Structure formats: C-alpha cells, structure tokens
Amino acid sequence: MFSVAAFMAVRYYVDNKVSNFTEAYVLYVDEGMDGQAVLDSIVRNAGVIRPGSLARMAGKEGLDTSMKEGRYEIKPGMSSVYVIRMIVNNWQTEARLTISGYIRDKGRLAAVLARPLQIDSADIAPLLYDDVLLSEFGFDSETVLGMILPDTYHIFWTASPEEVIRRLGTEYGRFWDERRRSEAAAIGLTPLEVSILASIIMEESNVADEYPVIAGVYLNRLHKGMKLQADPTARFASGDFTLTRVLKSHTRIDSPYNTYMYHGLPPAPINVASKAAIEGVLHAHKHDYLYFCARPEFDGRHNFAATYSEHLRNAAAYRKAYKEWLSSRSETV
C-alpha cells in the first residue's frame, strides 16, 4: 500500500512540478486539430522528456474536448500540467503584429495585418473598405491609411479581422492625445492633414532629422498659396512606385493626388506615415525655405533654399554631380 502511495506521489510530482520540455516551441492550435494532433506536434518539436506524463495530463484535463484555438509558447522548465492547462484554458501568448515599411495601398496593408495572425488577408481587406466601421474612428475607405500607425502591437493570434481594425483605431485615438491635437491646430492642420503631409515627407527623405525642415518648406508653400509640387504625389498618381525620377509627363497626370496639378494637400495619405514623420510635421521648423533638392554629395540629404534662383543653383550643382557620376560609371564598365 505504501509503495502504491509513493508511486502516485512521485507521478503527481513529475506531472505537476517537474520540467518536461527541453526546447522552446510555439504551438498553434487551429480549427480541425484533435487532441492527438496537438500532442504529436508538442512531442515532435518541444523536446518532450516524458511523453507519458504529457499524455496523462491531456487525458485528465480533457484536452481532446476542451482545447482552445490559439498561439501557445512552450518553454523549457514548464511542467506537463501547465502546458496542457494553457491549451485548455486559452492562456494564449500574444502574437507580435509589426507594421513597418512603405505601405501604399489597402491590399498591402491587409497582407501586413494578416501575416502574423490566424486570419487571411482576404478576410480583413473588406473591412478596409467598410465606411461604416471606419467612421467610428473618423475615417473612410479613402483615408484609412491615415488611421494606421507603424509600431509593434501584441494581439491574440485568434483575433478577428474586426478586432484588429478596432485595435488599430483605438491605438490611433491614444496617439492623438490632447497635446498632439493642439500641436496640429497650432500649425493649422487637422490630425489627418498631418498624416497626409507626413506621408509625403517620408518619401522625400530617409533622414529623420530632415523631416521637420521639409515639413517647414511645405507649410510655407501652403501658407503662401503655392502648389506643393511634391514628387512623391506625382509618383503616387502614376501608380508606378519604381520610378527613380519624376518626369514632366508625370507632373501632368490629372489626379487629385498630384500636387503639381492641384493646390493644397492630397485627399488622403499616400502611404502609412511613420510616427517620426508625423512628429516631424508637428514640430516643423520655422524658416524661410520654399525649395529643396538632393545634395551633390549623394548622402541622402538635401540643400534648402528660400529663393528660386538659389534653388536653381542647387539643382544645377546636383545635376552636374549626377552627370559626372554617370560618366565615371560608364568609364569603368
């Protein structure tokens, strides 16, 4: 009798207290999986030391009938009972939804949002055209890119498409607090207009410390009633994002997004603007610059000018350097 009690005590200790895993493993429990498929996946990938212990806990906790879909992180040091209870009680580990890079259309956005989650991009894409849903956050299907803020969000793998959109709308509201809204009003822009201008600036320069300077240029043009004449908007209107140079033919494309054709800001962002670009607009530098062009040093930075004649000199210096660079390349071929 004593030996049976001792055996049961040891088994309880092994199942409930002792580590049974040697490898870190992210388990995805999806619709259609049964308990055996889940156990097989764990044994195959998590370095299980005692498969019998895991199977006993699965039976005791009712894994086959009670498991929940989700994303579960198994780590060395966990016991058999803890891992099984994670799956039965839906103790999910949140997935990391990272929004980054250039996102210029809703198709690309849907793919980015769906990638780390259980949903398919085809499930989330229709919501980016759902004006009723988006109106809850002050957006519509045309302006929705302005609602998206690049960042890493922790969200359950099983989140529904609507939960994802609502989470992003909520994060947008948190970001645009009273301070930032006051800063936008101080420069005569709404939060959406800030995002529109930020989306242009982000494509003008990869140097973040130039964002406030370029923002100042465009704000000066807006206040003077000048056209923005921003190359990224002409490129956006053309639909060809591989363009390295915007030609005169591109500036004549009749589109409300083409700021060579129309005064003021485009009707919506031309990409998902980064937080750095948004902050660059909110803290735009006050100066007299109305023009800028790439520097002849090809360092990714720009020369700024207050007068058109000065701008022409800067542009000529860049063209001269560019021609010399092309010539040097042809000589080495």
Order of alpha helices (4+ residues) and beta strands (2+ residues): alpha-beta-alpha-alpha-alpha-beta-alpha-beta-alpha-alpha-alpha-beta-alpha-alpha-alpha-alpha-alpha-alpha-alpha-beta-beta-alpha
